[in-house]
Amino acid sequence: MNILIIEDEIHNQRLLTGMISEIRPAWNIVEVIDSVADSIAWLSENEVDLIFMDIQLVDGSCFSIFDKLTIQSPVIFTTAFDNYALQAFKVNSIDYLLKPIKETDLKQAILKFEQRIPASSPIPDYAQILEKMNGNKRYRSRILIHGAKSYYKIDVHDVAYFYSDNKITFARTFNGADCQVDMILEVLEEELNPESFFRAGRNILLHIDSIISFEDYFGGKLVLKLNPTFNQPVTVSRLKNMAFKKWVGK
């Protein structure tokens, strides 16, 4: 049994590889890939019996892979977020694993995969799954802020970017005001419309209208000019370079 793992976090790569090897020592993990681009290149020339696939990769959503290729292999999705959109996966794919991955959940997902091998049931239509997700998902339109004496809200279209500083998340509005947000960037990235927001770096999540211009930087990076300005250079990594340009040019 040949297995492919598509996962961008090294500790999760090691965890999943080790658990699979322990549960099914006869299985052959042929490759571990961390990006959409490399997955497309590899799957264009190779096939496997089963894919474990993280949903958010270093250069975008895993579903970009399905936009480019027809995937014949069954997929077990992995994710850090447990929300209603995952019901689409549970119905239409083999299974999904919620991080941190538990051994009991992994065993159950593997058994589900093995039980369907003799049945010659059709491969799920992953394009349909994505369509169902996008059709049902409602993105956050406002954020509740806890002020010094009272609560108030800000609309997300008024936010130029969200950023983290010393493990605290802030929203900077287009008029330059900062306010503390009781949500981490990972959750905000999941709940905000990806047409409007892009995770440029580990500590900043940008609104499209905050970007004045950008230019090539060393090491294949991009450096951005923002309005309002940020207190340190904002760069996009080489791995996200093409995804960022595609997002800006939509």
VEXDOSE-983410 format. One record per residue (C-alpha): x, y, z. Coordinates in steps of 0.2 Angstrom, whole numbers, padded with zeros to 4 digits, always signed. Layout:
# VEXDOSE-983410
XYZ...
END
This chain:
# VEXDOSE-983410
+0000+0000+0000+0008+0016-0006+0004+0032+0004+0007+0050+0001+0007+0063+0015+0003+0082+0011+0007+0092+0026+0017+0108+0029+0021+0107+0047+0036+0097+0051+0030+0091+0068+0014+0085+0061+0023+0076+0047+0033+0067+0059+0018+0063+0070+0008+0056+0056+0022+0047+0048+0026+0038+0064+0008+0034+0069+0005+0026+0051+0021+0016+0052+0016+0009+0069-0002+0006+0065+0001-0001+0047+0020-0006+0047+0018-0014+0029+0012+0002+0022+0025+0012+0011+0025+0031+0014+0032+0036-0003+0033+0055-0001+0029+0069+0011+0025+0086+0003+0022+0103+0010+0015+0114-0003+0001+0115-0017+0014+0118-0030+0025+0103-0026+0009+0092-0024+0003+0096-0041+0020+0093-0049+0022+0076-0040+0004+0070-0043+0005+0074-0061+0018+0060-0063+0014+0048-0049-0001+0038-0041-0004+0031-0024-0017+0021-0015-0021+0034-0001-0017+0052+0002-0017+0061+0019-0020+0079+0015-0019+0095+0026-0031+0108+0021-0021+0123+0023-0003+0122+0016+0011+0134+0015+0006+0142-0002-0013+0140-0001-0028+0129+0001-0026+0110-0004-0041+0112-0015-0030+0122-0027-0023+0105-0031-0040+0098-0037-0042+0114-0048-0027+0108-0058-0028+0089-0057-0041+0075-0057-0037+0065-0041-0041+0047-0042-0034+0042-0025-0045+0042-0009-0041+0056+0002-0041+0058+0021-0041+0076+0025-0032+0084+0041-0036+0101+0048-0034+0111+0064-0052+0118+0063-0068+0109+0067-0083+0118+0060-0098+0115+0050-0089+0115+0033-0081+0099+0038-0098+0090+0037-0095+0090+0018-0079+0080+0020-0087+0068+0032-0101+0064+0020-0091+0064+0004-0073+0059+0008-0065+0044+0017-0063+0054+0033-0055+0069+0041-0043+0070+0056-0043+0084+0068-0026+0090+0074-0018+0086+0085-0021+0069+0078-0026+0055+0090-0021+0037+0087-0039+0031+0089-0045+0043+0076-0032+0038+0064-0035+0019+0066-0054+0022+0063-0050+0032+0047-0038+0018+0041-0052+0005+0044-0064+0015+0035-0052+0016+0020-0049-0003+0021-0067-0007+0022-0071+0002+0005-0057-0006-0005-0066-0022-0010-0082-0012-0013-0076-0003-0029-0086+0012-0023-0083+0028-0033-0070+0040-0029-0078+0056-0021-0080+0071-0032-0069+0083-0023-0073+0097-0035-0091+0095-0029-0085+0095-0011-0077+0111-0013-0092+0119-0022-0103+0113-0007-0091+0121+0005-0090+0138-0004-0108+0138-0007-0113+0135+0012-0099+0145+0021-0103+0162+0028-0088+0172+0032-0086+0184+0047-0092+0202+0043-0088+0210+0060-0078+0208+0076-0083+0211+0094-0071+0222+0104-0070+0222+0122-0065+0240+0127-0060+0248+0143-0078+0250+0150-0089+0243+0136-0090+0232+0121-0091+0238+0103-0089+0231+0086-0079+0234+0070-0083+0229+0053-0070+0218+0044-0071+0229+0029-0064+0243+0040-0049+0233+0045-0033+0236+0035-0024+0221+0043-0024+0210+0058-0007+0207+0066+0001+0199+0081+0013+0207+0094+0019+0197+0109+0006+0184+0106-0008+0197+0106-0019+0200+0091-0023+0218+0085-0034+0225+0071-0027+0241+0063-0041+0250+0054-0039+0260+0038-0040+0276+0048-0024+0270+0058-0033+0265+0075-0027+0249+0084-0038+0238+0094-0035+0222+0103-0044+0207+0096-0048+0191+0107-0044+0179+0092-0028+0172+0085-0023+0175+0067-0026+0156+0063-0044+0157+0068-0046+0174+0059-0038+0167+0043-0051+0153+0043-0066+0164+0047-0062+0179+0035-0066+0179+0016-0050+0173+0007-0055+0185-0007-0052+0199+0004-0039+0193+0016-0022+0185+0014-0009+0178+0027+0006+0187+0021+0017+0181+0035+0016+0173+0052+0011+0189+0061+0000+0198+0049-0016+0195+0039-0019+0208+0026-0035+0216+0018-0033+0218-0001-0036+0237+0000-0022+0239+0012-0009+0235-0002-0002+0250-0011+0011+0241-0021+0024+0228-0019+0041+0224-0027+0054+0210-0028+0065+0207-0013+0080+0196-0010+0078+0177-0009+0063+0177-0021+0052+0186-0008+0041+0201-0011+0041+0217+0000+0025+0226+0002+0020+0244+0004+0004+0246+0015-0008+0260+0020-0008+0262+0034+0010+0258+0037+0016+0244+0048+0030+0246+0060+0041+0233+0052+0044+0227+0034+0030+0216+0027+0036+0202+0016+0029+0188+0007+0039+0172+0006+0046+0164-0009+0034+0149-0007+0019+0161-0006+0025+0173-0020+0014+0166-0034-0001+0163-0023+0000+0181-0017+0002+0188-0035-0013+0177-0041-0024+0184-0026-0020+0202-0030-0023+0200-0048-0040+0192-0046
END
